[in-house]
């Protein structure tokens, strides 16, 4: 698998985890079982992490949450390890560029910032299901 494919696969898993985090927040959970964000398209392993830790990972579009041992040393470096998982950062140029481009939290252009802020406020004000 080349770096671009690796980056796209990881970005898909990141999108899934964004939905998991939003759902966990709606139910006022402190932690969640996230999908491993490694580049293996067949990986179905889970990473248990706090929402605070997940948010810390998401602060940088080149960081991902993976099961321990799922890192690809040629294009990633481990920033920190916890029980059963690692936070990795893309260091390969192509894979890092893909990760940044596909980051759902990439900076919003100034002309759209007010729209995004209003949408986030409205989403938080919706009552939790059930």
C-alpha positions in Angstrom: 0.0 0.0 0.0 1.4 3.4 -0.9 1.4 6.4 1.4 -1.6 8.1 -0.2 -3.7 4.9 0.2 -2.5 4.5 3.8 -3.5 8.1 4.5 -7.0 7.7 2.9 -7.7 4.5 4.9 -6.7 6.2 8.2 -8.8 9.2 7.4 -11.9 6.9 6.9 -11.3 5.4 10.3 -10.9 8.9 11.8 -14.3 9.9 10.3 -15.9 6.9 12.1 -14.2 7.9 15.3 -15.5 11.5 15.0 -19.1 10.0 14.9 -18.3 7.8 17.9 -17.0 10.8 19.9 -20.0 12.9 19.0 -22.3 10.1 20.2 -20.4 9.6 23.4 -20.6 13.3 24.1 -24.3 13.3 23.6 -24.7 10.7 26.2 -22.2 12.5 28.6 -19.8 9.6 28.5 -16.2 10.1 29.7 -14.7 7.5 27.4 -15.4 5.4 24.4 -14.3 2.4 22.3 -12.8 3.9 19.2 -11.9 2.2 15.9 -8.1 1.7 15.4 -7.1 4.4 13.0 -4.3 2.3 11.4 -3.8 2.0 7.7 -5.0 -1.6 7.5 -8.4 -1.5 5.8 -9.3 -4.8 7.3 -8.5 -3.8 10.9 -11.5 -4.0 13.2 -9.8 -3.7 16.5 -10.9 -1.2 19.1 -9.0 1.4 21.2 -10.5 2.3 24.6 -9.7 6.0 25.4 -11.1 8.9 27.2 -12.8 11.6 25.2 -10.2 14.1 26.6 -7.4 11.9 25.2 -9.2 11.6 21.9 -9.6 15.4 21.7 -5.9 15.8 22.4 -5.1 13.5 19.4 -7.5 15.5 17.2 -5.7 18.8 17.9 -3.2 17.9 15.2 -4.5 16.5 11.8 -1.4 14.3 11.5 -2.1 12.4 14.7 -4.0 9.1 15.0 -5.0 6.7 17.6 -3.9 3.1 16.9 -3.7 -0.2 18.6 -0.2 -1.0 19.9 1.9 -2.5 17.2 -0.2 -1.1 14.3 2.1 1.8 13.6 4.1 1.9 10.3 7.6 3.0 11.3 8.5 4.1 7.7 5.9 6.9 7.7 4.8 7.3 11.4 6.4 7.9 14.8 5.0 7.0 18.1 4.3 10.1 20.3 3.1 8.2 23.3 1.9 4.8 24.4 -0.8 3.8 26.8 -2.2 0.4 27.8 -3.0 -1.3 24.5 -2.7 1.7 22.2 -0.4 4.4 20.8 -0.8 7.9 19.5 1.1 8.2 16.3 2.1 11.1 14.0 2.5 11.0 10.3 6.1 11.9 9.3 6.1 10.7 5.7 5.4 13.8 3.5 2.7 12.3 1.3 0.8 10.5 4.1 1.0 13.7 6.3 -0.3 15.8 3.5 -3.2 13.4 2.9 -4.0 13.4 6.6 -4.1 17.2 6.8 -6.2 17.5 3.7 -8.8 15.0 4.8 -8.8 16.2 8.4 -12.5 17.0 9.3 -11.2 19.5 11.8 -9.0 21.5 9.5 -9.2 25.2 10.0 -12.3 26.8 8.6 -11.9 29.8 6.2 -12.7 33.1 8.0 -15.7 33.7 5.8 -17.3 30.4 7.1 -16.3 30.5 10.7 -19.6 32.1 12.0 -21.6 29.5 10.1 -19.6 26.6 11.6 -19.8 28.0 15.2 -23.6 28.4 14.9 -23.9 24.8 13.6 -21.8 23.5 16.5 -23.8 25.4 19.1 -27.1 24.1 17.6 -25.7 20.5 17.6 -24.8 20.8 21.3 -28.3 22.1 22.2 -30.1 19.1 20.7 -31.4 16.9 23.4 -29.8 13.5 23.8 -31.8 10.6 22.2 -33.8 8.4 24.5 
